[in-house]
């Protein structure tokens, strides 16, 4: 199944999946135990749609940093730059040079295109 997990401080905060996949899951609910699990999940805290969308579409450097549970200072230390540089990278609409994209990709262990 195609889905994306959104983490904060190393813990899953949201799971995003295509509506068709969600509908398939609903269609497969067969018995009371399935319904019990769903009802139990309802007791977990829900997030406002705007909050969820803000988090999903957050600046990629900030999102990756939060998923790792790092502060700006920790990320700066891992890359060898100042904390103020990380703050600049996390601004809305930030554009990264190739060398910066490579450093970010390496420290986060993800593809360089995540920062394009």
TORMARGU-24663 format. One record per residue (C-alpha): residue number from 0; residue in one letter; chain; x, y negated, z negated. Coordinates in steps of 0.5 Angstrom, whole numbers. Last residue first. Example, Ala and Ser with C-alpha at 12.3 -4.5 7.8 and 13.67 -1.06 7.14 Angstrom:
// TORMARGU-24663
{1,'S','A',{27,2,-14}}
{0,'A','A',{25,9,-16}}
This chain:
// TORMARGU-24663
{115,'X','A',{30,-42,10}}
{114,'X','A',{31,-40,3}}
{113,'X','A',{28,-33,3}}
{112,'X','A',{32,-32,10}}
{111,'X','A',{38,-30,6}}
{110,'X','A',{36,-24,4}}
{109,'X','A',{35,-22,-4}}
{108,'X','A',{40,-20,-9}}
{107,'X','A',{39,-26,-13}}
{106,'X','A',{46,-28,-14}}
{105,'X','A',{48,-26,-7}}
{104,'X','A',{42,-29,-4}}
{103,'X','A',{43,-36,-7}}
{102,'X','A',{50,-36,-5}}
{101,'X','A',{49,-35,2}}
{100,'X','A',{43,-40,2}}
{99,'X','A',{48,-45,-1}}
{98,'X','A',{53,-43,5}}
{97,'X','A',{48,-44,10}}
{96,'X','A',{46,-51,8}}
{95,'X','A',{39,-51,4}}
{94,'X','A',{33,-56,5}}
{93,'X','A',{29,-58,-1}}
{92,'X','A',{22,-59,0}}
{91,'X','A',{19,-59,-7}}
{90,'X','A',{25,-60,-11}}
{89,'X','A',{29,-53,-14}}
{88,'X','A',{35,-54,-10}}
{87,'X','A',{36,-61,-14}}
{86,'X','A',{35,-58,-21}}
{85,'X','A',{40,-53,-19}}
{84,'X','A',{45,-58,-17}}
{83,'X','A',{43,-62,-24}}
{82,'X','A',{45,-55,-27}}
{81,'X','A',{52,-56,-24}}
{80,'X','A',{55,-51,-20}}
{79,'X','A',{59,-44,-20}}
{78,'X','A',{54,-40,-18}}
{77,'X','A',{53,-36,-24}}
{76,'X','A',{54,-42,-29}}
{75,'X','A',{48,-46,-25}}
{74,'X','A',{43,-40,-25}}
{73,'X','A',{45,-40,-33}}
{72,'X','A',{44,-48,-33}}
{71,'X','A',{37,-47,-29}}
{70,'X','A',{35,-42,-34}}
{69,'X','A',{34,-35,-33}}
{68,'X','A',{28,-30,-34}}
{67,'X','A',{30,-27,-27}}
{66,'X','A',{23,-28,-24}}
{65,'X','A',{24,-35,-27}}
{64,'X','A',{30,-36,-22}}
{63,'X','A',{27,-33,-16}}
{62,'X','A',{21,-37,-17}}
{61,'X','A',{25,-44,-18}}
{60,'X','A',{30,-42,-12}}
{59,'X','A',{24,-40,-8}}
{58,'X','A',{20,-47,-9}}
{57,'X','A',{13,-45,-12}}
{56,'X','A',{8,-42,-7}}
{55,'X','A',{6,-36,-11}}
{54,'X','A',{6,-40,-18}}
{53,'X','A',{2,-46,-15}}
{52,'X','A',{-3,-41,-12}}
{51,'X','A',{-4,-37,-19}}
{50,'X','A',{-4,-44,-23}}
{49,'X','A',{-10,-46,-18}}
{48,'X','A',{-13,-39,-18}}
{47,'X','A',{-14,-40,-26}}
{46,'X','A',{-10,-34,-29}}
{45,'X','A',{-14,-28,-33}}
{44,'X','A',{-12,-26,-40}}
{43,'X','A',{-13,-18,-41}}
{42,'X','A',{-20,-16,-43}}
{41,'X','A',{-22,-15,-35}}
{40,'X','A',{-16,-10,-35}}
{39,'X','A',{-20,-6,-40}}
{38,'X','A',{-27,-6,-36}}
{37,'X','A',{-23,-4,-30}}
{36,'X','A',{-20,2,-34}}
{35,'X','A',{-27,4,-36}}
{34,'X','A',{-29,4,-29}}
{33,'X','A',{-24,9,-27}}
{32,'X','A',{-26,13,-33}}
{31,'X','A',{-33,13,-31}}
{30,'X','A',{-32,16,-24}}
{29,'X','A',{-31,15,-17}}
{28,'X','A',{-27,8,-15}}
{27,'X','A',{-25,10,-8}}
{26,'X','A',{-29,4,-5}}
{25,'X','A',{-26,-1,-10}}
{24,'X','A',{-19,1,-8}}
{23,'X','A',{-21,0,-1}}
{22,'X','A',{-23,-7,-2}}
{21,'X','A',{-17,-9,-5}}
{20,'X','A',{-13,-6,1}}
{19,'X','A',{-17,-10,6}}
{18,'X','A',{-17,-16,1}}
{17,'X','A',{-9,-16,2}}
{16,'X','A',{-5,-15,-4}}
{15,'X','A',{-2,-20,-9}}
{14,'X','A',{0,-18,-16}}
{13,'X','A',{1,-23,-21}}
{12,'X','A',{5,-24,-28}}
{11,'X','A',{10,-18,-28}}
{10,'X','A',{15,-19,-33}}
{9,'X','A',{22,-21,-32}}
{8,'X','A',{21,-28,-35}}
{7,'X','A',{16,-29,-29}}
{6,'X','A',{14,-24,-24}}
{5,'X','A',{10,-24,-18}}
{4,'X','A',{9,-17,-15}}
{3,'X','A',{7,-17,-8}}
{2,'X','A',{3,-12,-4}}
{1,'X','A',{3,-7,2}}
{0,'X','A',{0,0,0}}
